[in-house]
Amino acid sequence: MSITVQPTHPAFVAEISGIDLTRPLAAADRDAIEDAINRYAVAVFRGQTLTDDQQVAFARHFGPIQAAAQKARHTGVKHRIPGNDVADISNLDGDSKILETNSKRRLDWLANRLWHTDASFRAVPGALSMLYAHVVPDDGGDTQFADLRAAYDALPEATRTQIEDLVAEHSIFYSRGQLSVTSYTPEELANLPPVPQRVVRRHPGSGRKTLYLASHASHIIGMPVADGRLLLLDLMEHATQPRFTHSHRWRVGDLVIWDNRCTMHRARPFDTTKVRDLRRVTTRDVASTLEQAA
């Protein structure tokens, strides 16, 4: 085994070095990376030189690829990246020009600055997200992560009992609606209907209980909407305290992997007249969260 794993936060996040991800991945290295993700939830690889195909090939070592949802909610527009394996996490249009201020895609993309978990709005949500930096701005544009396992552990016992069996409804259009982004067609709305997700899960890799939260979570099923939303807001506020969070400053060539089953993340502001070109591949979770025992 050639890799080195160096923690960069007391509770989660590690930097993995000593490996070129463009080369065939040895079984021992694959297992060591998976172990590190299960332990630290966020793994950072510096100085990589990945093509889109190489990024997808690397991701396949950790599970089947989840089709990107962008084209399902942005029909009738030109997309910069062909196929559905790679999600375009950039401020560029289909011609690689910076998105116009009032373009629908830019307004939708701004919601990445809300705390969220990738694909919690899908019946089979995301497992591991792998985001690779092609171009980054000189200042800003960091990604923040929150450790939802540590946040769960720190909850009062009464709160853990209260939320143990709760189920929230998640919708990509609820999170966008928080920014008054609502101009979706009936076809786009039908492509991504709301789904139920447990508020508390047991993380399969570590065996630890974890919160499962996102700005996509609209309300608690079976609870008055106002009460459920206040509870979700309280849990989000708790989970994003500084002691549970870490901010990643991007460099070109960074590949960052995070486990959506036990983290949240959000993008931070930057000068959007400058190019920020990152591309994400996400693996599928193994089962609906409603089938996973809490």
ABEGO torsion letter per residue (X at the ends): XABBBBBABAABEBBBBGBBAABBBBAAAAAAAAAAAAAAGBBBBBGBBBBAAAAAAAAAAAEBBBBBAAAAABBGBBBABBEAABBBBBABBAAGBBBBAABAAAAAAAAAABBBBBGAABABBBBBBBBBBABBBABEGBBBBBBAAAAAAABBAAAAAAAAABBBBBBAAAAAAAAGBABBBAAAAAABBBBBBBABBBBAAAGBBBBBBBAABABBBGBBAAAAAAAAAAAAAAAABAAABBBBBBBBGBBBBBBAAABBBBBBBBBAABBBBBBBBBBBBABBAAABBX
